[in-house]
Amino acid sequence: MSARRISQSEYRKVAERMKKIQEEQKLIVRRMSKIKYKIAILSNKGGVGKSFVTVSLAGALAINGRRVGVLDADIHGPTIHKMLGLPTGLGMPARSDGTIFPVEVPPGIKLASMGLLLPEDETPIIWRGSLKTTALRELLAYTDWGELDYLLIDLPPGTGDEQLTIAQIIPNLTGFILVTIPSEVSKVIVKKAIAFANRLNKKIIGIIENMSYFRCPDGSIQYIFGKGAAEELAKEYGIRFLGRIPIDPKIREANDRGKLFFLEYPDSEASKAFLEAAKKVIEIVESGERGSNESEASG
């Protein structure tokens, strides 16, 4: 059977598309060159509070004097803008050449998100993988972050299109921070995220355990979802343990009101834990400390 010949018009369309992709990749390289550290927040399981961890860690880094941006790469379920008190459909400032600018909120966090571009909360994004890849590439290419110390990328659950896109098209990705809860189910699934990072030869900066425990009014501690899973993973894989974030009803209240928990309750155990986690992240990435897969490769 002979192969179908490609018409000149089809060839031109393919060539134009490839040229556009190459131009966007050059733009990404240029934008990312102004950002010192690019960190993706990863969990292979949903419902572990990854977006809350991302935005709180961003706040803690900003409090430590770092210039911080957040890219919400969860195309289907962006929520970070809501946690920061920004309405869906707010939009992002843009220039006629297609350049867009992230929205900045206290304490100095710049945010780019599809949630700011949707007309309303109930609007679904019904896209296949290729469209999501295109959207992420264009967000990275046309968003002008300026000079930043840290860009945190909030990934959706899983190890598919969005995760691969971020890992492959961001030059010199600093690494991944893993988020889990202390349950055995979550522990097993996070191992897949570790394997994903190692397969791509990307550094794992550390792991954070969210919903780690609940402190009762009498001061006693209840381990509602189990105990010690993240620390066990850290020891097993040679990953830095970044800290435990307790369950606190005020977290849900702050998120629902669009208030950054870290600023609303700075003296809470959770906020203090994020400050410590941010200090560890700064220590690891700014000193050039090797990640777990890098250690294994060199050994």
C-alpha positions, 0 to 999 in steps of 0.5 A: 500500500502506497503512503498518502502524499502530503499536499503543499497546503498541509505541509505549510500548515505543519511547517508553520506550526513547527516554527511557532513551537520553536519560537515559543520555546525560545521565548520560554528559554528567555523568560526562564533565564530571568528566574533563578529557581524553577520548582514543580510541586508534585503529587501523584494523588489528588486530595492531599492539599498540594495547591494549599502547600504551593501557595503557603510555601510561596508566601513563606519564601516571600516573607524570607525576602525572595521574589516569588511567582506561582504558575497554576498548571492545573488546567482542569481545576485551577484553585490557587487564584481563589485561595489568594482572593482573586475572582475567576475571570479577573484576567491578566494584563496584556500587551498588543504583542501577546505578552501577558503579566501575572497578577501580584498579591501580598506578600509579593506573590505573582500568579499566572493561572487559567482560572483568571482567564475562565469566564466563571467558576463553573466553566469546564475545560474539556481538552485533550492532552495536545491542547493542554500541552499547547496552553501550558507552553503558551502560558510559559512563553508569553507570561512576563514574570520579570526577574524572580528568585523562585517560580513554583509550578502547581501541578495537577495529580498524576504523571501525565501530560502536564507533568511531562510538559513542565519537566521537558520544556522548562530549561534547567528545572531545579526539581520537584517538591513532593506532597503527601498525607500520612496514609499508606495509600498516599505513601504507595502512590507517591512512590510513583511520583518519585519514580517519575522524577527519577526516570526523567533524571530530575532532582527531588528537593524534598517531601512535605507531609500535609494533614500530618496530625490534629492537635486537640484543645487539650493539647493531645495529638491525634494522627487521623490519617496515620503517622510517619509515612513521609519520613519513611519515604524520605529515609527509604529514598534519601530525600530531604524531609521538609516538615509536617503540616498539621490539620487546622480548621482555620486552613479551610476557613481561610481558603474559602474566604480567599485569604492566605492562611500564612498571613492570616494566622502567622503564629499557627503551628502550620504557618511556622511549619511552612516557614521552616520548610521554606528555610530548608528549601532555600538551604537546599537549592541555594547551596546546590545540594544534590537531590536523591537521584543525583546522589544515586547517579554519582554513586 
